[in-house]
Amino acid sequence: MRGLRGSTALRMGLMAVLLMAGMLVAAPPLHAVSFNLISDHCTDGCGLPGTIFGVVTVLQNGANVDFTVHLNAGYAFAKTGAVDMQAFKFNGTGVALGDITVDPHLPPLVAATGAFNGDGTGPFTFGINCPSCGGGLSDAFTTDILFHVANATIADVTAPNSLGNVFVADVGVTAAGQFNGRTGPIDAVGPTTVPEPLTVTLLGLGLFGIGAAMRRRKNR
């Protein structure tokens, strides 16, 4: 009976490995990296030290990179000269403006390119902005910014600039309190999470099952 159980486990492990190998070949790789928006460049500060204002998630989706820019409760996307009138800024190696597609949004958002060097956060080449929005917090919005960069890798769009900043968002404080109404650049300087691709994890589980079955057969 023990031999039967071991043989069944071995077959199941082999099937899992073969299935995962097929997925790795047939399916595009999917894995995400997250960056906290935490470095506060607002005049007099937009929050207490260590405040996490939001998170930028970049997902490798086949040959493309998907961006989600999210602000936490109490903060909104502003429009100020300190961030070159861009709600969000980033760089891209081998990226052209035509590679960037912005999801439908209210208010409407567009991608832009230029020499963006606002307020001492270093040089950036690309931005996402709201052409119809007024300045400051007059037309602030809180809905996530979603956009995609074609024919790129996560490494292409997450290299730090000359000052060590990876991304910058123009953030305004909407929560009541001492920081209410303040605006300015908030940047991300490094990744906070690097989850393993699901297929790699499952492949590891399949190999673990084979190993366990082989140990049981050896110890019979």
C-alpha positions in Angstrom: 0.0 0.0 0.0 2.8 2.4 0.9 4.4 1.6 -2.5 1.2 2.5 -4.3 0.9 5.8 -2.4 4.5 6.6 -3.3 4.0 5.7 -6.9 0.8 7.9 -7.1 2.6 10.8 -5.5 5.5 10.4 -8.0 3.1 10.4 -10.9 1.3 13.4 -9.6 4.5 15.3 -9.1 5.7 14.5 -12.7 2.4 15.6 -14.0 2.7 18.9 -12.2 6.2 19.5 -13.5 5.1 18.7 -17.1 2.0 21.0 -16.7 4.1 23.9 -15.3 6.8 23.4 -18.0 4.0 23.7 -20.6 2.7 26.9 -18.9 6.2 28.4 -18.9 6.6 27.8 -22.6 3.1 28.7 -23.7 2.1 31.5 -21.3 3.8 35.0 -21.1 5.7 35.6 -17.9 3.7 37.5 -15.2 5.4 39.1 -12.2 5.0 42.4 -10.4 7.3 44.7 -8.5 5.9 47.4 -6.1 7.4 50.7 -5.1 6.2 52.8 -2.2 5.8 56.5 -2.7 7.5 57.6 0.5 10.1 60.3 -0.1 8.5 63.6 0.7 9.7 66.7 -1.2 6.7 68.9 -0.3 7.6 72.4 1.1 7.2 71.9 4.9 6.2 68.3 4.3 3.0 66.5 3.2 3.1 64.0 6.1 5.0 62.7 9.1 8.3 61.0 8.4 7.8 57.5 7.1 4.4 58.2 5.7 3.6 56.0 2.7 1.6 58.2 0.4 0.8 55.5 -2.2 2.3 52.6 -4.2 3.4 52.1 -7.8 3.0 48.6 -9.1 4.7 47.5 -12.3 3.7 44.2 -13.9 5.6 42.3 -16.6 2.8 41.2 -18.9 4.4 39.3 -21.8 6.3 41.9 -23.8 4.6 44.8 -22.1 4.8 46.5 -18.7 1.5 47.5 -16.9 1.6 50.4 -14.4 -0.8 51.0 -11.6 -0.2 54.3 -9.6 -2.3 54.3 -6.4 -2.5 57.0 -3.7 -3.6 56.1 -0.2 -6.6 57.6 1.6 -6.2 61.3 2.4 -4.1 62.1 -0.7 -4.9 63.1 -4.3 -3.1 63.7 -7.5 -2.3 67.4 -7.9 -1.0 69.6 -10.7 1.9 71.8 -9.9 5.0 73.2 -11.5 7.1 71.3 -8.9 6.3 68.1 -10.9 6.3 69.8 -14.3 2.5 69.7 -14.4 2.6 65.9 -14.5 0.6 63.7 -12.2 3.3 61.0 -12.5 6.8 60.9 -13.9 9.0 58.0 -14.9 11.9 57.1 -17.2 12.2 54.4 -19.9 15.2 52.9 -21.6 14.4 52.3 -25.3 10.9 53.6 -24.8 9.1 56.1 -27.1 6.0 58.1 -26.4 4.1 56.0 -28.9 4.7 52.9 -26.8 2.7 54.3 -23.9 -1.1 53.7 -23.7 -3.1 55.3 -20.9 -6.4 53.6 -19.8 -9.6 55.6 -20.0 -9.9 57.8 -16.9 -12.0 60.6 -15.4 -10.6 63.2 -15.8 -8.9 62.2 -19.1 -5.2 61.6 -18.8 -2.5 61.6 -21.5 1.2 60.6 -21.8 3.8 63.2 -22.4 7.5 63.4 -23.0 10.0 66.2 -22.3 12.9 67.3 -20.1 11.1 67.1 -16.7 13.4 68.3 -13.9 11.0 69.9 -11.4 11.9 70.6 -7.8 15.1 68.8 -7.4 13.9 65.2 -7.9 16.2 64.7 -10.9 15.6 64.2 -14.6 12.6 62.3 -16.1 11.6 61.8 -19.7 8.0 60.7 -19.5 4.9 61.9 -17.6 1.2 61.2 -17.3 -0.9 64.4 -16.9 -4.4 65.8 -16.9 -4.7 68.5 -19.7 -8.1 69.7 -18.5 -7.3 69.9 -14.8 -6.7 73.3 -13.0 -3.6 74.0 -11.0 -2.9 72.8 -7.5 -5.8 70.8 -5.9 -8.5 72.6 -7.8 -9.2 69.5 -9.9 -7.5 66.9 -7.8 -8.4 63.3 -8.4 -7.9 60.1 -6.5 -8.6 57.4 -9.1 -5.7 55.1 -9.9 -3.6 56.0 -12.9 -3.3 52.9 -15.2 -1.1 52.8 -18.3 1.0 50.4 -20.3 4.4 50.5 -22.0 4.8 48.3 -25.0 7.9 46.2 -25.9 9.5 46.9 -22.5 10.7 45.1 -19.4 10.4 46.1 -15.8 14.2 46.9 -15.8 13.6 49.3 -18.7 11.2 51.5 -16.7 12.5 51.2 -13.1 16.1 52.4 -13.4 16.8 55.2 -10.8 17.7 58.6 -12.3 20.9 60.5 -11.5 19.5 61.4 -8.0 18.4 57.9 -7.2 14.6 58.4 -7.8 12.6 55.9 -9.8 9.2 57.6 -9.9 7.6 60.8 -8.8 4.0 61.7 -8.2 2.4 65.1 -7.7 0.6 64.6 -4.4 -1.8 66.8 -2.5 -3.1 66.3 1.0 -6.9 66.2 1.2 -7.2 64.9 4.8 -8.0 67.3 7.6 -5.1 68.2 9.8 -1.8 70.1 9.9 -0.8 69.0 6.4 -4.2 69.7 4.7 -3.9 71.5 1.3 -0.1 71.0 0.9 1.2 69.7 -2.4 4.4 68.6 -3.9 6.6 65.8 -5.3 6.6 62.4 -3.6 9.1 59.9 -5.0 9.9 56.2 -4.9 13.5 55.2 -4.5 13.4 51.4 -4.6 11.3 48.3 -4.8 9.4 47.1 -1.7 8.1 43.8 -2.9 9.3 41.3 -5.6 6.8 38.4 -5.7 7.9 35.2 -7.4 6.1 34.4 -10.7 3.3 31.9 -10.0 4.5 29.4 -12.5 7.9 29.2 -10.9 6.3 28.7 -7.5 4.1 25.9 -8.7 7.0 24.3 -10.5 8.9 24.2 -7.3 5.9 22.6 -5.5 5.9 19.9 -8.2 9.6 19.2 -7.8 9.1 19.1 -4.0 6.4 16.4 -4.5 8.6 14.3 -6.7 11.4 14.5 -4.1 9.1 13.5 -1.3 7.8 10.5 -3.2 11.3 9.4 -4.0 12.4 9.6 -0.4 9.4 7.5 0.7 10.3 4.9 -1.9 13.9 4.8 -0.8 12.9 4.4 2.9 10.5 1.5 2.3 
